[in-house]
Amino acid sequence: MAKDTHFIGLEKMYLIAPVNTFYQPSIDISSGQAEISIAVEPKYCHTAGAVHGSVYFHLLDSAAFFAANSLERDYFVLTSSFTTYLTRPVSEGAMRAIGKVVNETKSQFIVESIAFNAENKEIARGSGIFVRGKTRLSDVPGYAI
C-alpha cells in the first residue's frame, strides 16, 4: 500500500526546515505517530561531553508535533506546552524519538514522546499539548502534495 501523501508532505516540510540543516534528521510519519532519528555529533554536546538538553527537546517536541499534525490535514499545528524529562546522558551513537498521540479533542492533541539511544535504552521523555494554528499546510514551504 502506498504511503499517504499527507505524511509524505509533512516529512518533506520537516526535512527542509532551516534548523534541520544543523541536525540532518530522518523522519517517518504514520497516523498518530512520528519517529525521528539523528546521529550524535560533537557539535551537539556541552562542555562536559554529553548532548545538550536542547537537542533532546528538539527531538522529542518534533516527534510529538508531527504525530499531532499527522491527524490534522488542513492546518499547521502549534506547540502549546511541552514538558521534557532527561533520564540518561548520550555522547555518541544515535538518538531516536517516537511521538504518539494519546488524546485528541476538538481543540487540541495530547502527545507523548520517548527518546532512545543507539542501544534502545530510554534517554528522555516528554509530553505536550498541540493546537491547530491558523496557517494552512498548503501555505507551508515543502508541504505541497
C-alpha positions, 0 to 999 in steps of 0.5 A: 500500500502506498504511503499517504501523501499527507505524511509524505508532505509533512516529512518533506516540510520537516526535512527542509526546515532551516534548523534541520540543516544543523541536525540532518534528521530522518523522519517517518510519519504514520497516523498518530505517530512520528519517529525521528532519528539523528546521529550524535555529533560533537557539535551537539554536546556541552562542555562536559561531553554529553548532548545538550538538553536542547537537542533532546527537546528538539527531538522529542517536541518534533516527534510529538508535533508531527504525530499531532499534525499527522491527524490534522490535514488542513492546518499547521499545528502549534506547540502549546506546552511541552514538558521534557524529562532527561533520564540518561546522558548520550555522547555518541551513537544515535538518538531516536524519538517516537511521538504518539498521540494519546488524546485528541479533542476538538481543540487540541492533541495530547502527545507523548514522546520517548527518546532512545539511544543507539542501544534502545535504552530510554534517554528522555521523555516528554509530553505536550499539548498541540493546537491547530494554528491558523496557517494552512499546510498548503501555505507551508514551504515543502508541504505541497502534495 
